[in-house]
Amino acid sequence: MNVLNVNDTVLDKVIYFLNNLPTNDVKIIKHETFTEETSNDFIASLVREPIHIDKNVAFLTREESHERKSFY
């Protein structure tokens, strides 16, 4: 059994390559993602698992944000 540590940026290329090898020579048995336990590092967690936001979600404008800030 072999284990690879593959960065997310090349994972799709590696899987494509493996899937295009002869099936009698290579078979993907299990495809798992391992995550490292880290501290509460917010930036690292966003880098590992980016957030995708729906384009239809409305956010506060800059002016609205400044108005809210003035209340505090």
Buried (B, 14 or more C-beta within 10 A) or exposed (E): EEEEEEEEEEEEEEEEEEEEEEEEEEEEEEEEEEEEEEEEEEEEBEEEEEEEEEEEEEEEEEEEEEEEEEEE
